[in-house]
Amino acid sequence: MRAVAHSILLALADAVQPRMLWLMLWPVLVALAIWGVVALVFWGQFVLWLADLLFAWLQYGRFLLSWNAVDVARIAAKIVTLLALAPLVQLTALFILGVFGMPAMVEHVAQRRYPGLEKRRGGGFVGSLWNSLLALAGLVALALVSLPLWVFPPLWPLIPVAITGWVNQRVLRYDALAEHAARDEMRQVFAGRRATLYALGVVLALLAYVPFVGFFAPVLFGLSFIHYLLAALKVHRESPIEGRVL
């Protein structure tokens, strides 16, 4: 966890650089506009649909407790929808930043802290777009699989954090190394640090709920993964493999 904390601290320091200010604003503003329109148009219909779904599940527990399942389902549907909006805005901004903003952020970090790291260009724009689509598909799959668990109130704040943590690392890890790592290096670094990457994604998902910090969360996410993975790539290349140093 020391590497995770160190990466986040370095990201916080870089986030206040003038070069990063515009990247902090426009992806979040675009995401807010998108989901603001969606909420205005579909809020009522979605809440009613979710309430009906939750009511059907709550019916199974009525023999244990005496309650008004209709009221519980409606309240739960509104809470779940509100809880889902914040990560949806952040994830949308994250997808936008991952495709359009990460190259500038990687260049910024690499020039300041890893000027001697060779660029092997194992990824590109098409790969970044494909990776984002796979992450989006994984997000939808995880949301559908976890939907029955939203019935249980103690899990409401945990489920979006767990899912967002996975999406964070899935979206940003590719873009963080696409310019500097070869394809086989990316696979090896990701495979060897899978648990730490997920932990970093979860910690950042929690930070996104901190007031003020959450507004700049996508840039902070990106910078944290860039710092962590460029350092990991440097260590990977310096590690002895079959008696030699790469």
C-alpha contacts under 8 A as a table, 3 or more apart, distances in Angstrom:
res1	aa1	res2	aa2	distance
1	M	4	V	4.98
1	M	5	A	6.25
1	M	196	T	7.52
2	R	5	A	5.19
2	R	6	H	6.04
3	A	6	H	5.03
3	A	7	S	6.06
3	A	228	Y	7.00
4	V	7	S	5.23
4	V	8	I	6.35
4	V	196	T	7.51
4	V	199	A	7.84
4	V	200	L	5.78
4	V	228	Y	7.12
5	A	8	I	5.20
5	A	9	L	6.23
6	H	9	L	5.18
6	H	10	L	6.24
7	S	10	L	5.19
7	S	11	A	6.11
7	S	223	L	8.00
7	S	224	S	5.03
7	S	225	F	7.27
7	S	227	H	5.47
7	S	228	Y	5.39
8	I	11	A	4.92
8	I	12	L	6.18
8	I	220	L	7.54
8	I	223	L	7.82
8	I	224	S	5.04
9	L	12	L	5.10
9	L	13	A	6.38
10	L	13	A	5.11
10	L	14	D	6.28
10	L	223	L	7.98
10	L	224	S	7.20
10	L	227	H	7.21
11	A	14	D	5.08
11	A	15	A	5.92
11	A	220	L	5.85
11	A	221	F	7.97
11	A	223	L	4.94
11	A	224	S	5.03
11	A	227	H	7.18
12	L	15	A	5.09
12	L	16	V	7.01
12	L	220	L	6.60
13	A	16	V	6.07
13	A	17	Q	7.55
14	D	17	Q	5.43
14	D	20	M	7.54
14	D	109	V	7.92
14	D	223	L	7.53
15	A	20	M	5.81
15	A	21	L	7.29
15	A	219	V	7.09
15	A	220	L	6.54
15	A	223	L	7.62
16	V	20	M	6.80
16	V	21	L	6.95
17	Q	20	M	5.58
17	Q	21	L	6.86
18	P	21	L	5.36
19	R	22	W	7.15
19	R	23	L	7.94
20	M	23	L	5.27
20	M	24	M	6.29
20	M	105	M	7.55
20	M	219	V	7.78
21	L	24	M	5.12
21	L	25	L	6.74
22	W	25	L	5.27
22	W	26	W	6.35
23	L	26	W	6.02
23	L	27	P	6.86
23	L	97	L	7.74
23	L	101	G	6.78
23	L	219	V	6.74
24	M	27	P	7.03
24	M	28	V	7.21
24	M	216	F	5.38
24	M	218	P	7.29
24	M	219	V	5.63
25	L	28	V	5.67
25	L	29	L	6.15
25	L	216	F	7.30
26	W	29	L	5.05
26	W	30	V	6.08
27	P	30	V	5.21
27	P	31	A	6.14
27	P	93	A	4.76
27	P	94	L	7.51
27	P	96	I	6.09
27	P	97	L	6.19
28	V	31	A	5.01
28	V	32	L	6.01
28	V	89	V	7.18
28	V	90	Q	7.01
28	V	92	T	7.98
28	V	93	A	5.09
28	V	215	F	7.13
28	V	216	F	7.68
28	V	218	P	7.75
29	L	32	L	5.07
29	L	33	A	6.18
30	V	33	A	5.13
30	V	34	I	6.26
30	V	93	A	7.27
31	A	34	I	5.12
31	A	35	W	6.21
31	A	89	V	5.34
31	A	90	Q	7.39
31	A	92	T	5.61
31	A	93	A	5.33
32	L	35	W	5.38
32	L	36	G	5.68
32	L	89	V	5.98
33	A	36	G	5.06
33	A	37	V	6.26
34	I	37	V	5.49
34	I	38	V	6.38
35	W	38	V	4.80
35	W	39	A	5.89
35	W	85	L	7.69
35	W	88	L	7.84
35	W	89	V	6.61
36	G	39	A	5.15
36	G	40	L	6.22
37	V	40	L	5.16
37	V	41	V	6.23
38	V	41	V	5.29
38	V	42	F	5.80
38	V	43	W	7.45
39	A	42	F	5.40
39	A	43	W	4.85
40	L	43	W	5.98
41	V	44	G	7.93
42	F	45	Q	5.42
42	F	46	F	5.92
43	W	46	F	5.36
43	W	47	V	6.10
44	G	47	V	5.34
44	G	48	L	6.24
45	Q	48	L	5.28
45	Q	49	W	6.17
46	F	49	W	5.08
46	F	50	L	6.05
47	V	50	L	5.15
47	V	51	A	5.93
47	V	74	R	7.43
47	V	77	A	5.61
47	V	78	K	6.14
47	V	81	T	7.09
48	L	51	A	5.01
48	L	52	D	6.20
48	L	74	R	7.38
48	L	77	A	7.68
49	W	52	D	5.25
49	W	53	L	6.33
50	L	53	L	4.98
50	L	54	L	6.08
50	L	77	A	5.60
51	A	54	L	5.09
51	A	55	F	5.91
51	A	70	V	7.80
51	A	73	A	4.89
51	A	74	R	4.93
51	A	75	I	7.99
51	A	76	A	7.29
51	A	77	A	5.10
52	D	55	F	4.99
52	D	56	A	6.32
52	D	73	A	7.19
53	L	56	A	5.31
53	L	57	W	6.68
54	L	57	W	5.14
54	L	58	L	6.05
54	L	73	A	5.40
54	L	76	A	7.83
54	L	77	A	7.36
54	L	151	V	6.73
55	F	58	L	4.97
55	F	59	Q	6.12
55	F	69	A	6.12
55	F	70	V	6.11
55	F	72	V	7.88
55	F	73	A	5.16
56	A	59	Q	5.34
56	A	60	Y	7.43
57	W	60	Y	5.78
57	W	61	G	7.65
57	W	148	P	7.84
57	W	151	V	7.63
58	L	61	G	5.39
58	L	62	R	6.68
58	L	69	A	6.27
58	L	73	A	7.51
58	L	151	V	7.60
59	Q	62	R	5.32
59	Q	69	A	6.88
60	Y	63	F	7.13
61	G	64	L	5.58
61	G	65	L	6.88
62	R	65	L	5.30
62	R	66	S	6.19
62	R	67	W	6.99
62	R	69	A	7.61
63	F	66	S	7.33
68	N	71	D	5.72
68	N	72	V	6.47
69	A	72	V	5.05
69	A	73	A	5.94
70	V	73	A	5.17
70	V	74	R	6.30
71	D	74	R	5.23
71	D	75	I	6.22
72	V	75	I	5.27
72	V	76	A	5.96
73	A	76	A	5.08
73	A	77	A	5.97
74	R	77	A	5.09
74	R	78	K	6.39
75	I	78	K	5.32
75	I	79	I	6.30
76	A	79	I	5.09
76	A	80	V	6.00
76	A	151	V	7.74
77	A	80	V	5.16
77	A	81	T	6.09
78	K	81	T	5.15
78	K	82	L	6.20
79	I	82	L	5.21
79	I	83	L	6.08
80	V	83	L	5.09
80	V	84	A	6.06
80	V	150	W	7.55
80	V	156	W	7.08
81	T	84	A	5.09
81	T	85	L	6.32
82	L	85	L	5.32
82	L	86	A	7.30
83	L	86	A	6.29
83	L	87	P	7.58
83	L	156	W	7.84
83	L	157	P	7.50
83	L	160	P	7.92
84	A	87	P	5.77
84	A	88	L	6.13
84	A	160	P	7.06
85	L	88	L	5.02
85	L	89	V	6.18
86	A	89	V	5.32
86	A	90	Q	6.33
87	P	90	Q	4.94
87	P	91	L	5.80
87	P	160	P	7.08
87	P	164	T	7.07
88	L	91	L	5.08
88	L	92	T	5.98
89	V	92	T	5.21
89	V	93	A	6.22
90	Q	93	A	5.12
90	Q	94	L	5.99
90	Q	208	A	7.92
90	Q	217	A	7.11
90	Q	218	P	6.52
91	L	94	L	4.73
91	L	95	F	6.16
91	L	164	T	7.50
91	L	167	V	7.92
91	L	168	N	7.82
91	L	218	P	7.84
92	T	95	F	5.15
92	T	96	I	6.31
93	A	96	I	5.09
93	A	97	L	5.99
93	A	218	P	6.33
94	L	97	L	5.03
94	L	98	G	5.84
94	L	168	N	7.76
94	L	171	V	7.78
94	L	218	P	5.14
94	L	219	V	7.99
95	F	98	G	5.00
95	F	99	V	6.37
95	F	132	S	6.47
95	F	171	V	7.01
96	I	99	V	5.50
96	I	100	F	6.03
96	I	101	G	7.41
97	L	100	F	5.23
97	L	101	G	4.53
97	L	102	M	6.09
97	L	218	P	7.11
97	L	219	V	7.61
98	G	101	G	5.94
98	G	102	M	5.31
98	G	128	S	7.46
98	G	132	S	7.66
98	G	171	V	6.61
98	G	172	L	6.19
98	G	175	D	6.54
98	G	222	G	7.62
99	V	102	M	6.66
99	V	125	F	7.13
99	V	128	S	6.05
99	V	129	L	6.23
99	V	132	S	7.66
99	V	175	D	7.84
100	F	103	P	7.31
101	G	104	A	5.81
101	G	105	M	6.62
102	M	105	M	4.97
102	M	106	V	5.97
102	M	175	D	6.27
102	M	176	A	7.08
102	M	222	G	6.89
103	P	106	V	5.12
103	P	107	E	6.16
103	P	175	D	7.35
103	P	179	E	7.84
104	A	107	E	5.15
104	A	108	H	6.18
105	M	108	H	4.99
105	M	109	V	6.28
105	M	222	G	7.59
105	M	223	L	6.79
105	M	226	I	7.96
106	V	109	V	5.29
106	V	110	A	5.90
106	V	176	A	6.37
106	V	223	L	7.77
106	V	226	I	6.33
107	E	110	A	5.14
107	E	111	Q	5.96
108	H	111	Q	5.52
108	H	112	R	6.42
109	V	112	R	5.28
109	V	113	R	5.93
109	V	114	Y	7.22
109	V	223	L	7.72
109	V	226	I	7.34
109	V	227	H	7.12
110	A	113	R	5.40
110	A	114	Y	4.55
110	A	115	P	5.65
110	A	117	L	7.66
110	A	230	L	7.83
111	Q	114	Y	5.97
111	Q	115	P	4.87
112	R	115	P	6.63
114	Y	117	L	5.49
114	Y	230	L	7.66
117	L	180	H	7.22
117	L	234	K	7.04
118	E	180	H	6.19
119	K	179	E	5.87
119	K	180	H	3.91
119	K	181	A	6.50
120	R	179	E	6.55
120	R	180	H	5.02
120	R	181	A	5.17
120	R	182	A	5.14
121	R	124	G	7.34
121	R	178	A	5.79
121	R	179	E	4.36
121	R	180	H	5.38
121	R	181	A	5.88
121	R	182	A	5.86
122	G	177	L	7.97
122	G	178	A	5.43
122	G	179	E	6.51
122	G	180	H	7.19
122	G	181	A	5.53
122	G	182	A	4.01
122	G	183	R	4.62
122	G	186	M	7.83
123	G	127	G	5.86
123	G	128	S	7.27
123	G	174	Y	7.67
123	G	175	D	7.79
123	G	177	L	7.76
123	G	178	A	4.17
123	G	179	E	6.31
123	G	181	A	7.91
123	G	182	A	7.55
123	G	183	R	7.04
124	G	127	G	5.26
124	G	128	S	6.10
124	G	178	A	6.26
124	G	179	E	7.38
125	F	128	S	4.99
125	F	129	L	6.15
126	V	129	L	5.12
126	V	130	W	6.14
127	G	130	W	5.05
127	G	131	N	5.97
128	S	131	N	5.06
128	S	132	S	6.18
128	S	174	Y	6.82
128	S	175	D	6.28
129	L	132	S	5.13
129	L	133	L	6.31
130	W	133	L	5.07
130	W	134	L	6.27
131	N	134	L	5.11
131	N	135	A	6.19
131	N	170	R	7.66
131	N	171	V	6.56
131	N	174	Y	7.29
132	S	135	A	4.98
132	S	136	L	6.13
132	S	170	R	7.91
132	S	171	V	5.59
133	L	136	L	4.97
133	L	137	A	6.20
134	L	137	A	5.04
134	L	138	G	6.15
135	A	138	G	4.97
135	A	139	L	6.08
135	A	167	V	6.00
135	A	170	R	5.98
135	A	171	V	6.08
136	L	139	L	4.96
136	L	140	V	6.32
136	L	167	V	7.82
137	A	140	V	5.22
137	A	141	A	6.20
138	G	141	A	5.02
138	G	142	L	6.02
138	G	167	V	7.67
139	L	142	L	5.22
139	L	143	A	6.06
139	L	163	I	6.95
139	L	167	V	6.57
140	V	143	A	5.10
140	V	144	L	6.18
141	A	144	L	5.23
141	A	145	V	6.14
142	L	145	V	5.12
142	L	146	S	5.98
142	L	163	I	6.77
143	A	146	S	5.26
143	A	147	L	5.96
143	A	163	I	7.54
144	L	147	L	5.19
145	V	148	P	7.35
146	S	149	L	5.44
146	S	150	W	7.07
146	S	159	I	7.44
147	L	150	W	5.54
147	L	151	V	7.93
148	P	151	V	6.01
149	L	152	F	5.90
149	L	155	L	6.92
150	W	153	P	6.85
150	W	155	L	6.34
150	W	156	W	5.70
150	W	159	I	7.70
152	F	155	L	5.76
152	F	156	W	7.00
153	P	156	W	5.34
154	P	157	P	7.18
154	P	158	L	7.71
155	L	158	L	5.08
155	L	159	I	5.97
156	W	159	I	5.92
156	W	160	P	7.46
157	P	160	P	6.35
157	P	161	V	6.88
158	L	161	V	5.29
158	L	162	A	6.16
159	I	162	A	5.17
159	I	163	I	6.20
160	P	163	I	5.14
160	P	164	T	5.79
161	V	164	T	5.08
161	V	165	G	5.91
161	V	202	V	6.27
161	V	205	A	5.69
161	V	206	L	6.60
162	A	165	G	5.21
162	A	166	W	6.60
162	A	202	V	6.38
163	I	166	W	5.30
163	I	167	V	6.35
164	T	167	V	5.01
164	T	168	N	5.90
164	T	201	G	7.23
164	T	202	V	6.98
164	T	205	A	6.06
165	G	168	N	5.19
165	G	169	Q	6.59
165	G	198	Y	6.05
165	G	199	A	7.33
165	G	200	L	7.48
165	G	201	G	4.02
165	G	202	V	3.99
165	G	203	V	7.47
165	G	204	L	7.32
165	G	205	A	5.74
166	W	169	Q	5.58
166	W	170	R	6.16
166	W	198	Y	5.87
166	W	201	G	6.28
166	W	202	V	7.32
167	V	170	R	4.97
167	V	171	V	5.96
167	V	201	G	7.62
168	N	171	V	5.53
168	N	172	L	6.12
168	N	201	G	5.16
168	N	202	V	7.96
168	N	205	A	7.78
168	N	221	F	7.44
169	Q	172	L	5.38
169	Q	173	R	5.53
169	Q	197	L	5.92
169	Q	198	Y	6.07
169	Q	200	L	7.54
169	Q	201	G	5.36
169	Q	225	F	7.68
170	R	173	R	5.94
170	R	174	Y	7.31
171	V	174	Y	6.59
171	V	175	D	7.40
172	L	175	D	5.35
172	L	176	A	6.00
172	L	221	F	7.92
172	L	222	G	6.24
172	L	225	F	6.56
173	R	176	A	5.18
173	R	177	L	6.63
173	R	190	F	7.81
173	R	225	F	6.41
173	R	226	I	7.68
173	R	229	L	7.33
174	Y	177	L	5.61
174	Y	178	A	5.78
174	Y	186	M	7.61
175	D	178	A	5.12
175	D	179	E	7.67
176	A	179	E	7.58
176	A	222	G	7.58
176	A	225	F	6.42
176	A	226	I	4.77
176	A	229	L	6.65
176	A	230	L	7.36
177	L	180	H	5.43
177	L	181	A	5.36
177	L	186	M	6.80
177	L	226	I	7.43
177	L	229	L	6.81
177	L	230	L	6.84
178	A	181	A	5.90
178	A	182	A	7.61
178	A	186	M	7.93
181	A	185	E	5.71
181	A	186	M	5.96
181	A	233	L	7.32
182	A	185	E	5.14
182	A	186	M	6.31
183	R	186	M	5.17
183	R	187	R	6.44
184	D	187	R	5.15
184	D	188	Q	6.23
185	E	188	Q	5.11
185	E	189	V	6.04
185	E	233	L	7.72
186	M	189	V	5.24
186	M	190	F	6.00
187	R	190	F	5.27
187	R	191	A	5.98
188	Q	191	A	5.17
188	Q	192	G	6.06
189	V	192	G	5.28
189	V	193	R	6.19
189	V	229	L	7.97
189	V	232	A	7.07
189	V	233	L	6.82
189	V	236	H	7.29
190	F	193	R	5.36
190	F	194	R	5.63
190	F	197	L	7.88
191	A	194	R	5.44
193	R	196	T	5.36
193	R	197	L	6.06
194	R	197	L	5.23
194	R	198	Y	6.31
195	A	198	Y	5.19
195	A	199	A	6.17
196	T	199	A	4.90
196	T	200	L	6.10
197	L	200	L	5.11
197	L	201	G	6.22
198	Y	201	G	4.93
198	Y	202	V	6.21
199	A	202	V	5.11
199	A	203	V	6.17
200	L	203	V	5.19
200	L	204	L	6.15
200	L	225	F	7.90
201	G	204	L	5.25
201	G	205	A	6.11
201	G	221	F	7.87
202	V	205	A	4.91
202	V	206	L	6.33
203	V	206	L	5.19
203	V	207	L	6.32
204	L	207	L	4.89
204	L	208	A	6.24
204	L	217	A	7.72
204	L	221	F	6.34
205	A	208	A	5.21
205	A	209	Y	7.36
206	L	209	Y	5.72
206	L	210	V	7.49
207	L	210	V	5.34
207	L	213	V	6.99
207	L	214	G	6.57
207	L	217	A	7.56
208	A	211	P	7.90
208	A	213	V	6.35
208	A	214	G	3.94
208	A	215	F	7.44
208	A	217	A	5.48
209	Y	213	V	7.62
209	Y	214	G	5.47
210	V	213	V	5.50
210	V	214	G	5.51
211	P	214	G	5.81
211	P	215	F	7.62
212	F	215	F	5.48
212	F	216	F	7.28
213	V	216	F	5.55
213	V	217	A	6.12
214	G	217	A	4.75
215	F	218	P	7.96
216	F	219	V	5.90
216	F	220	L	6.39
217	A	220	L	4.99
217	A	221	F	5.91
218	P	221	F	5.00
218	P	222	G	6.19
219	V	222	G	5.06
219	V	223	L	6.10
220	L	223	L	5.26
220	L	224	S	6.05
221	F	224	S	5.25
221	F	225	F	6.36
222	G	225	F	5.38
222	G	226	I	6.17
223	L	226	I	5.02
223	L	227	H	6.11
224	S	227	H	5.27
224	S	228	Y	6.16
225	F	228	Y	5.08
225	F	229	L	5.85
226	I	229	L	5.34
226	I	230	L	5.83
227	H	230	L	5.51
227	H	231	A	6.15
228	Y	231	A	5.38
228	Y	232	A	6.15
229	L	232	A	4.74
229	L	233	L	5.95
230	L	233	L	5.01
230	L	234	K	6.19
231	A	234	K	5.10
231	A	235	V	6.30
232	A	235	V	5.10
232	A	236	H	6.03
233	L	236	H	4.89
233	L	237	R	6.21
234	K	237	R	5.32
234	K	238	E	6.33
235	V	238	E	5.10
235	V	239	S	6.09
236	H	239	S	5.27
237	R	245	V	7.07
237	R	246	L	4.92
238	E	245	V	5.84
238	E	246	L	5.86
239	S	245	V	6.11
239	S	246	L	7.10
240	P	243	G	5.87
240	P	244	R	5.27
240	P	245	V	4.73
240	P	246	L	7.17
241	I	244	R	5.43
241	I	245	V	6.25
241	I	246	L	7.44
